[in-house]
Amino acid sequence: MSRRFLFLAFPLLAAVAAVGAAWTLMAREHPPGDPADEEQVAVGGALYGWNCARCHGEDLGGELGWVAEETNLSDEQVRDVAERLGDVAPAHDDKGQTSRLDDATLFRVIDEGPATVLDKPNSRMSGFHGHLSDGEIWAIIAFMKSHWVEGETPPD
């Protein structure tokens, strides 16, 4: 098999796989973003790990969560870092403010970015429109929601 064939075949196979995953998610019995759908949660976990965890933390604890875990800074010093940055990646677990957002808003934040949707002009997160399909965004939402405790409201 020639290198040129492999060079051309790999992107095509990746695109077909992405479309297939999105099609499968859309054709499921569960609605998009449903944390009870194990397939959506599994796909969303992989996508979250690849696209979101670098800033929001592998454990969904947010930027301050992983800064606190990876450094010897006190809570006060971590808050000082956040204040100086002006924008930190929020937690996506049930303790974070993300769980207060309705599904449609959460989808738009991931797709368009917080600067546009939440009026956060200093946000370092651009939207993933054109990078992630709608089905992939819904899978990430399902993954995040699978970590939320139903009925609990995060602290202000």
Helices and strands as residue ranges (DSSP letters): H 3-26, H 38-51, H 53-56, H 62-70, H 75-85, G 97-100, H 103-112, H 114-117, H 134-145
